[in-house]
């Protein structure tokens, strides 16, 4: 497995949660964003795009332009801080994500490159086979190149042409907390 940095997007509006501080919501007494940060212990750099937070002392914080502008501006703000050959791109609200899932993503991305594929990256798919664009491992250079020529706002529009490996893992590591019902589901399982 190659070295990697972690880029956590934590600056959204959380409109489906009534504007609450979604990354700061606690599950089992731990803020969601700290759970996600704990899943990347091997990251050389921890880059968080969103407001500075206690409990993430090793993080470098950046703000997208405009603040709350979405995942593509957030990626643009955070990616220049990455120095490793791989970047793990994550949402800040993935309560079931663990280090073993991140390692599986990195291995899948590394394997795709070694098998003669484009090796741009790998991402998780949910139980229905839907791509989860904010749970992936990517070659840093591939992301930078894609961003340099991209004028759109859709993360899917940016990343899908990179043809990542799609990986399904048990345990809902892709599950994110967008609604009160999601949060209730998570809290009932922890």
N, C-alpha and C positions, 0 to 999 in steps of 0.2 A: 504494500500500500504506500502510495506516495504521500508526502507531506501535504497538509491542507490548512486553510484558514476557514473560519466560520463566519458567515454573514447572516445576521438575524434581522428580519424586517419587523420593526415594532412601532411604526409611526402612524398606523391607520386610524380611522375615525371611530371604528366600532359602532357604526350606526344601528346595527341589528341588536346591539346590547345597550341601546339608549345612550351611547357616547361614553360609557364607562371605560375606565383604563383597563382594557382587556389584558395586556401583558402583565399587569399588576394584580389581576384577580388570582386568588389563592385556591389551590387544590391540595388538600392534605397539609395545609399550613405553609405551602411554598408557592410563591408567585409563578405563574405560567412561564414567564420569560426565564426565570432561574431554572426551571425544569428543563427547558430547551437548552440553555447554556450547559447544564450538567451532562447533556447527551453528546457534547463535543469536547471532552477533556483533552483530546490529543491535538486540538487546533493550535497552530502556532500563534495566530491572532484571533481574537474574538471581536468582531466588528458588529456594532448594533446601530441600525438606522432608526432613530427615535430619540426621545428625551433621555438624558442621563438618569440612571437609577441606582439606588443603593443595592448592595449585594452582588454587583457585577464589577468588582474592582479591577479585573484584568481587561475589561472592555474598552475599546475605542468607540466613542459615540459620534455619529454624524447625523445631519438632518437633511432630508430630501427637499428639493425645490420644485414646487411649493410644498411646505409642510402638509402632510396628509394627502399628497398628490398621487399616491398609489405605488404599486410595487416597481414599476419601471423607473420612475424618478428615484425611488429608494435604492434600487440596484445601482443606478448611475452615481448616487452619492456615496455608497459604501464600497463599491468594487475597487476604486483607486487605492484603498487602504490595504487591499490584499497583496501579499508578497509571495505566497506559496503557489505551486503549480496547479493546485486544485482548490476550489471553493465549495463549501457546503452551504447551500442557500436554503434558509429555513424561515418559516413564519414563527412568530413569538408565542403562538398559542397551541402548541402541540404537546399535550400533557402525557401522551403514551410513548413518545419518542425516547429511545434509549441509545446509548453508545453502540450497542450491537447492531442497531438499525443503520446508524451512520456508517459503521464499518462495512456493512453489506452494500450500501450505496456506493461507497468508494471502491470496493472490490469489483462491483458490477461495472462501474465506469472504467476502471483500469483494465478489466477483462475485455471490454468492447474495443478498447484501443489496441490491445494485443492481438485480437482476432481479426484485424484488418478493417474493422469498422472505423467510422470517423472519430470515435472515442471522445466525443464532445462532453458526454455526461450520462448520468442515470437519474431517474426520478421514481418516486413511489406511485403506484396506482392503488386505488381503494378497492374494496371488495366487489364493486360494480365494474371495475376495469377503467375507471376515470382517472386521468392523469392529475396528479397533485403537484402543481408547478412550484409550490413553495416547500417542497421536501425533496431536494435533489443535491447531487454532487456533480460538479462541472469542472472542466479545464478552465482555468482563469483566463487564458488567452482566447479561448473560444467565446467566452462571455463578453470579453472586451471588444472583440472583433464584431460580434453580433450587435452590441450596443452602439458601436461607432456608426453603423449605417442604418439605424432603426429610428424612425420618427413616430411610431405608433405608441399607444398607451397600454396595449394588452401584453401581459407577461406570456401568455400562450402564443401570441403572435411573434414574440421575440424568440422564445425557446423551442417551439415545435419544429421549426426548420433545422434545428441542430440535430434532430433525429436521435434523441436520447434513448438509452436502454430503459425499458419499462420494467419495474420490479415490484412484485406483490409480496408483502411480508405479513405474517399473522400478527395479531395483537393490536390492530388499529394504530400503528405509529403515525399514520397520515391524518388521523382524526384531529380536526381543529375546532376551537370553541367560538363559533360565530353568534350563537343565540343563547338565551337563558336555558332552553331545553338541552342544548349541547353541554352547557356547564353542569346542569343537573345530572345528565348521563355520566359525565366524567366523575363528578363527586360521588356518585353512587358506586363507582368501581374502585375507588381508592380508599 
